[in-house]
Amino acid sequence: MGQINVEQLGFALGAQVTGIDLRQPLNDLSRKEILDAWHRHLVLVFPDQDLDANQQIAFSRNFGELERNDFQPHYRDPDHPEILLVTNKHLNGKPSETRNTGRNWHSDLTYTNRPAKASLLLCKERPPVGGDTLFANLYLAYETLSKPMRAFVETLEAIHDVSLIKGLEKRDPQKVADLKRTNPPVAHAVVKVHPETGRKALLLGQRIRGFVGYTEEESAPILNFLNEHASSPEFVYRHRWSVNDLVMWDNRCLMHLALPDFDQTKTRHMIRTSILGELSGYYVKDGEEPEKESLMQAIASVS
Ligand code: SIN
């Protein structure tokens, strides 16, 4: 008999975990049960967890070293660098810069060379309707490709670019310039083996500007196809938040999208911790990808 109760929420992914108070230290058995359920369901929803920032940090530390948000220092909680405030509340008398966080498909921090392994998001306030989050299963996205397509995507490296975060133009230009300077484009393999489950998953999203070695025109249709395939409704779980839901997801086999489907005059206030993943990928210098024009020049010069 387990210590926690796990109830599946969606066919592709998602489970609710009850029977546990996350303010209390986790014993080894509960930790193992949570990890087993997480590997099976990819997104775990812990309802009714009224945690403060320190309690969320303490719970998150059970699963690894925490990201201190040095890649995005302007958006973290000044008192807790491990906490990213995803909020539309006014901060210091101004609309929060993170009010539009997550508005295109992504996995957290893939624009760095150490994408987050896990993220834990706690809902402190929510609008009366909407403000949902979508999660897409990237194992299924890989496994349902045809055999030749799987072989093809195994050869691809995608260039993840922080400037493709949707809504950056609505943020303070100085802070955005800092974000871009500290996060040059980084290439990651499109197919990754999950280090704990051994299953292969795609690493995709809408913050990819193309594939290493391919022109923009070549990359765009491939990327569009892969993102559309991966976000097919049958691979997606939609989470409708309740206050004090803590949701823990695995960025190594999921991408997610925060919907702007709510009245923006109503508060949506979330606090996020992220667990550091493995070092991966390499920085790509601007101009390293071939442009159609330069390829034409090269062909002209040899013909
Ligand atoms: C995020 O992209 O990490 C934020 C998700 C959300 O606010 O629902």
Residues whose N, C-alpha, C, O or C-beta is under 5 A from the ligand:
A	BS01	SIN	V86 T101 G102 D132 T133 A258
